[in-house]
Amino acid sequence: MSVQNLNSYDPFADEGDPLGDSADVGSTSDYIHIRIQQRNGRKTLTTLQGLPKQYDSKKLLKAFKKEFACNGTLVDDEKMGQVIQLQGDQRAKISAFLVENGLEKSTIKVHGF
C-alpha cells in the first residue's frame, strides 16, 4: 500500500518563477507606460517609461515642459531604462501629445488611481 499524499510534486513547476527575470512577465519593451505617483500632500509625479530608442528623451522632455508648463527631469533606472518624470498629473496630456505626434494609442498604457 502506498500513500499518494507523500509524493513530492510541485504544481507550479511548469510556470517558472513569476518574480524572476522572465522576459514575458512584466515586459515593458512593447508598451509605453504612463504612471502617477503620490508625493507629499496633494503633490503628484507623472512618470513615462518604455519609450522606443528612436525618440530623443531630452528633446521630448523639453517639449513636455514647454507644452504643459511644468518642471521635469530625466532619470536613468537600471531596470526601466530612461524614465521621464514630470511634476503634477500629466497623464492625459502626455497620452494625447504622443498620439498627436505619431504613436499608436494601442501601445500606450496609462496607469493610476
N, C-alpha and C positions, 0 to 999 in steps of 0.2 A: 504494500500500500504506500503510495507516495502522496505527499502533501503539495498541492499546487500553489498554495499561498507563499511558500518559501522560495520559489524560483526567483532569481534576480532578473527583473525585466524593467527596462527604462522606457516608459511610454512616450517620453519626449526625445528619444534618441534620434529620430528622423528629422526633427525640427531644427536642430542645431542650437547654438547659443543665441537667444533673442537679444541679449545685451552686448554681444560681441561685435567685432568689426566686420560684420557681414555687409556685402556691397548692396544688397537689395533692401535691407532693413534700414529705414530712416535715410534713404538715399536723397541727397539734395541736388544731384547733378542735373536732373531733368526738370526741376521746378525752381521758380524764384519765390522765396518765402519773404513775406512782409509781416512782421510781428510787432506787437506793442508790449512794452514792459512798464510796470508801475514804478515810479521813483518815490520820493517822499511827498506826502500831502497829495495835491491834485496833479503833480507833475508826472509826465509820461515821456517815454523814449520809444521811438519807432526804429526798428532795425530792418535792413534789407540785405538778404544774403542769397547766394546761388546765382549771381549774375554771370552770364556767359563771358568767356575770356575776351571776346571781340569788342566788348564795351569798356571804355576807359572809366574806371571808377572815380578818378579825381575830377574829370570833366563832368561826369554825371552828378557828383556831389555838389559841385559849383553851381550847376543848373538847378538842382533841387533847392539849394539855399537861396538862390536869387528868386526862383519862382514862388516858393512857399513862404518866404520871409521868415526863415527860422535858421538856427545855427545847426551845424552838424560836423561829424568827424568820420574818418576812415580808420577802422580797427582791423589789424591782422590777427586772425584767430587760427590756431593750429588745425582744428577740425573743420571749421566752416570756411576757411579762406578769408578773403577780404569782406568785411561787413561794413555797410554804411549805416551810421547812427544819426538820426535827426531828432531834434527836440520837438516835443508835442506829439499829438495824434495825427500823423500824416498818411495813414494807411490808404484812404480813399484817393487822396491826391496823387500819391506815388503810383497807385494802380492805374489811374486814369492817364497820368503822364506817360507811363511805359506803353500803354495800349495805343495812345496817340502817336508815339514815335516808333511804331512798327513791331512791337512784341505781341504775340498772341495772348488773348485773355485766358486761354486754357492752360498756359504754362505758369500763370501767376496764382499763388495761393496766399490768401490774406487770413492771418490768424488773429486771435484776440478775443477780448470779452465783448 
